[in-house]
Amino acid sequence: MNKMNKKMEYALMSLRLISQRPAGILTTAKEVSDQMHIPFEVTARVLQALSSRGLLKAEYGVSGGYFLAKSLKEVSIHDLNEMLEGHMALTKCLVQDETCEISQTCNIASPISNLNNKVQEFYKSVSLEEVLYV
């Protein structure tokens, strides 16, 4: 029902690999891509997004790469999803920029909103460390 997309999968794989490196050792998108057998272009975009949102720190240049800027304890699955996808909602009627063609006759808007809030609260309660190191 609430399926994880490839960007989330690649982000989690990348974060686990990066977090296993000793402090001060940088990891490149190419290393992640090669070791995890995932597409380089998507991996690079995911790492750039996580860097621009403060989860990773990027060092540029010939010997550049990424390292964690925040502890995985401090970041939730909800936070990660918002870094990659923006606001999370179960249905498009809960996204403010979307128009729903049946909003006038919908009889489940309130229950779906309640469910969405519960799902978001759950995702906010689960840290990346909890997911990656269970």
N, C-alpha and C positions, 0 to 999 in steps of 0.2 A: 504493500500500500504506500509506504513512504520510502521509495527506492532511492538509494544513494547513486549519484551520477559519477561519471568517470573523473571529473575534476576533483571531487571529494576523495575518491579512492586514491588518485595520484597524489593529492596533497597529504593524505594520511601516510601513504607509503614513503613519500619524501621526508616528512617530518620524523617518522620513525628512524629512517636511515641517518638523517642529520643529527638527531638527538643521541644516537649511539656513538657518534664520533667524539674523541677527546676534546676538551675545551681548547679553543684556539685553532682547531683544524677546520678548514673551509671545505664545503662540498659544492661541486658545480652541478648544474642541470644535466650536463653530459654524463657525469658519474651516476647520478640518480637514474637517468634514462637507461644507461648501459646495464647497471646492476639490477634494476627492477624490470627490465625489458618492456619499457613503456615509451610511447612516442616522445621524442625530444621536444618538438615544438610545443606540445601541450604542457609538458613538464616545465619548460622554460617560462611559459605564460603563468602557470600556477605559482611558481616560485617568485616571479616578479610581483604578482598580485599580493602574495603573502608578505613580501618585503615592503611594498608600498603601503601596506596596512599595519606595519609594525611588528608582525610576528617573527619575521626573519630580518636579519641585517645583511645587506649585500656589500661586498667589497669588489670593486671593479679593477680590471687590469689583467695582465697575463696570469698572475697567480691568484686571481679573485675567486669568489664563490660566496656561499651563504652559510650563516650560522644562526642559531636561535637567539632572538632578541628578548624573548619572554619565556618563562618557565611553562612547560606543558600543563602544569597544575593550574595555572592562571587563566587558561583559555579553554572555553567550552566548545562542544560540537556546534552549538548554535552560533558562537562567535566565528568559528571557521567557516560555516556555511554562509554567513553574512559577508565575510571577507571575499568569498568566491562568487556568490550568487546574488547578493543584496538581500533585501527583506524576504524572510521565509514565510510562506503561507500555504495552507493546504488547498485552497481554492482561489481562483482568480478574483472572486468578488471581495476577498479580503485584502487584495493589493489595491492601494488607492489609485494607481495609474491605470488600472484595468476597468473596463466597463462590462457589466454582466447583462446579457440580453434578457434574462428572466428574473431580474431583481424585483420587479413589481409583483410577481406571483410566487416567489420563492417562500416556502414555509419552513425552511431549515437554516436560514441565515444565522439566527441566534445560536442554535445548537452547534453549528459548524464553527462559529466564532469561539464558542466555549471550548470545543475540542481543539481548535487551533492553539488557543492559549495554553491548554494543558500540555500539548505536544511541545510547544516552545519552552515551557517551564521545565519539562523533562530534559530536553536537549541542553538547556542552560545549566542543568544540574550535573551534567556528565562532562568531566574534563578530558582533554586530549590525552593526558597521561593515563587516565583510567581506561580509555579505549585502547591505547597502544601498548600498555604494559599490564594487562590483566593476567 
